[in-house]
Amino acid sequence: MGESVPFRGTDPFSRLPAMGVLSKPRLELRIGSNIFRNTNGVVSIHGKEQLVAELKPELGQLLTTLDLYNEQGARIAHLRRNVLTLNERGRFAVETFHGQTLPSVQLLDLQSGHPVLEVHMVSVYRVDLVYGKLFSHKGTPVEITPHYCRIGAHTTLFGEILDMRGGPAILG
């Protein structure tokens, strides 16, 4: 019973960081014109993790993992760290860009000839999703342009700035 208990005051200077003294800075995701600060790199659409962005700056890599669905919500492709592990009828292709610029990943629909997703590493703590035209697991269209992010016909995010406190960027 004679054990001492550390005092934890209520002022902001007495709080310990959640991940230790030198906690790792979280990733900022920009989806269209929307800024999601302090994320874990995951994008959740309608409650399901659909996209993950990972940075390996020491290797100059941007790794993207994505589940692609059709209008009925059936999974038609899976991109795992820039490699297609499921690709219905060879419909999709991945292009990665390195060299003198920061890395980027583009997923193309070979059937339509249009990009499905374009992701850029902007810094070691920031990834931009500059373009996307895909479906959620519910079959709802998701459209990302440099100006907005639209989920279905009713939700459009434009210029939002959100702190995700270490969690996923949540859409829809």
C-alpha positions as CSV (number, residue, x, y, z in Angstrom):
1,M,0.0,0.0,0.0
2,G,2.9,2.3,0.3
3,E,3.4,2.5,-3.5
4,S,3.5,5.9,-5.0
5,V,1.2,6.7,-7.9
6,P,2.4,9.1,-10.6
7,F,0.4,12.4,-10.6
8,R,-1.4,13.1,-13.8
9,G,-2.6,16.6,-13.8
10,T,-5.3,18.1,-16.1
11,D,-3.2,20.8,-17.6
12,P,-2.0,20.2,-21.2
13,F,1.7,20.1,-20.2
14,S,1.2,17.1,-18.0
15,R,-0.2,14.8,-20.6
16,L,2.0,12.1,-22.1
17,P,1.9,11.6,-25.9
18,A,-0.2,8.6,-26.9
19,M,2.8,7.0,-28.7
20,G,5.7,8.0,-26.6
21,V,7.9,11.1,-26.4
22,L,9.0,11.0,-30.0
23,S,5.7,9.9,-31.6
24,K,5.7,9.4,-35.4
25,P,4.0,12.2,-37.3
26,R,0.8,11.1,-39.0
27,L,0.1,11.2,-42.7
28,E,-1.9,14.0,-44.3
29,L,-4.2,12.8,-47.0
30,R,-5.6,15.3,-49.5
31,I,-8.6,13.9,-51.3
32,G,-9.6,16.4,-54.0
33,S,-9.6,19.8,-52.2
34,N,-10.2,18.2,-48.8
35,I,-7.5,17.8,-46.2
36,F,-7.5,14.9,-43.7
37,R,-4.8,15.6,-41.2
38,N,-3.2,13.0,-38.8
39,T,-4.5,9.9,-40.6
40,N,-3.1,6.4,-40.5
41,G,-3.1,6.4,-44.3
42,V,-6.4,4.5,-44.6
43,V,-9.5,5.8,-46.5
44,S,-12.7,4.3,-45.3
45,I,-15.8,4.6,-47.6
46,H,-19.2,3.7,-46.1
47,G,-17.5,2.2,-43.0
48,K,-15.2,-0.1,-45.0
49,E,-11.4,0.4,-45.5
50,Q,-11.1,0.6,-49.2
51,L,-7.8,2.4,-49.8
52,V,-4.4,2.4,-48.0
53,A,-1.5,4.7,-48.8
54,E,1.9,3.8,-47.4
55,L,5.1,5.8,-47.7
56,K,8.6,4.4,-47.8
57,P,10.5,7.6,-48.3
58,E,13.9,5.9,-47.6
59,L,13.2,3.8,-50.7
60,G,11.4,6.5,-52.6
61,Q,8.2,4.5,-52.7
62,L,4.5,5.2,-52.5
63,L,2.6,2.0,-52.0
64,T,-1.1,1.9,-52.7
65,T,-3.6,-0.8,-51.7
66,L,-7.1,-0.6,-53.1
67,D,-10.3,-2.7,-53.4
68,L,-12.2,-2.0,-56.6
69,Y,-15.9,-2.7,-56.9
70,N,-18.5,-2.6,-59.7
71,E,-21.9,-0.9,-59.7
72,Q,-23.4,-3.9,-57.9
73,G,-20.8,-3.8,-55.1
74,A,-19.0,-7.0,-56.3
75,R,-15.2,-6.8,-55.9
76,I,-13.5,-6.8,-59.4
77,A,-9.9,-5.9,-58.6
78,H,-7.5,-5.8,-55.7
79,L,-4.3,-3.7,-55.8
80,R,-1.9,-4.8,-53.1
81,R,1.1,-2.5,-52.6
82,N,1.1,-1.5,-56.3
83,V,0.6,-5.0,-57.6
84,L,-2.7,-6.3,-58.9
85,T,-3.5,-9.5,-57.1
86,L,-7.1,-9.7,-58.4
87,N,-7.8,-8.4,-61.8
88,E,-11.1,-9.5,-63.4
89,R,-10.5,-10.3,-67.1
90,G,-7.2,-8.3,-67.1
91,R,-9.2,-5.1,-67.1
92,F,-6.8,-2.9,-65.1
93,A,-3.2,-1.9,-65.3
94,V,-0.9,-0.1,-62.8
95,E,1.7,2.5,-63.7
96,T,4.2,3.7,-61.1
97,F,6.3,6.8,-61.7
98,H,9.7,7.5,-59.9
99,G,12.8,9.2,-61.2
100,Q,13.5,12.8,-60.5
101,T,10.0,13.5,-59.2
102,L,8.3,12.1,-56.1
103,P,6.6,8.8,-56.7
104,S,3.0,8.4,-58.0
105,V,0.7,5.6,-58.7
106,Q,-1.9,5.4,-61.4
107,L,-4.5,2.7,-61.9
108,L,-5.9,2.5,-65.4
109,D,-9.1,0.9,-66.7
110,L,-8.0,-0.7,-70.0
111,Q,-11.6,-1.3,-71.1
112,S,-12.4,2.4,-71.1
113,G,-8.9,3.8,-71.4
114,H,-9.5,6.1,-68.4
115,P,-7.7,6.3,-65.1
116,V,-9.5,4.9,-62.1
117,L,-7.2,6.4,-59.4
118,E,-4.2,8.7,-59.3
119,V,-2.2,9.1,-56.2
120,H,0.9,11.3,-55.6
121,M,3.5,11.5,-52.8
122,V,3.9,15.2,-52.1
123,S,6.2,14.9,-49.1
124,V,7.3,12.3,-46.6
125,Y,4.1,13.1,-44.6
126,R,1.6,14.0,-47.4
127,V,-0.2,12.0,-50.1
128,D,-2.6,13.5,-52.6
129,L,-5.4,11.6,-54.2
130,V,-5.9,13.8,-57.2
131,Y,-8.2,11.7,-59.3
132,G,-10.6,8.8,-58.7
133,K,-13.6,7.3,-60.4
134,L,-14.6,4.2,-58.6
135,F,-17.4,2.5,-56.6
136,S,-17.8,1.8,-52.9
137,H,-18.5,-1.8,-51.6
138,K,-22.2,-0.7,-51.7
139,G,-22.0,0.1,-55.4
140,T,-22.1,3.9,-54.8
141,P,-20.1,6.0,-57.2
142,V,-17.1,7.8,-55.7
143,E,-15.6,10.7,-57.8
144,I,-12.4,12.6,-56.9
145,T,-11.3,15.6,-58.8
146,P,-8.7,18.3,-57.8
147,H,-11.7,20.4,-56.7
148,Y,-14.0,18.0,-54.8
149,C,-14.8,14.5,-53.6
150,R,-18.3,13.2,-54.4
151,I,-19.9,10.1,-52.8
152,G,-23.1,9.2,-54.6
153,A,-25.5,11.9,-55.6
154,H,-26.0,13.5,-52.1
155,T,-22.6,14.0,-50.5
156,T,-19.9,16.3,-51.9
157,L,-16.9,17.3,-49.9
158,F,-15.3,20.6,-50.9
159,G,-12.5,22.3,-49.0
160,E,-13.0,20.4,-45.8
161,I,-10.1,20.3,-43.3
162,L,-10.5,17.5,-40.7
163,D,-8.2,16.1,-38.0
164,M,-8.6,12.3,-37.9
165,R,-6.5,11.9,-34.7
166,G,-4.6,8.9,-36.0
167,G,-7.6,7.1,-37.6
168,P,-8.8,6.7,-41.2
169,A,-10.0,9.4,-43.6
170,I,-13.8,8.8,-43.6
171,L,-15.9,9.2,-46.7
172,G,-19.6,8.6,-46.7
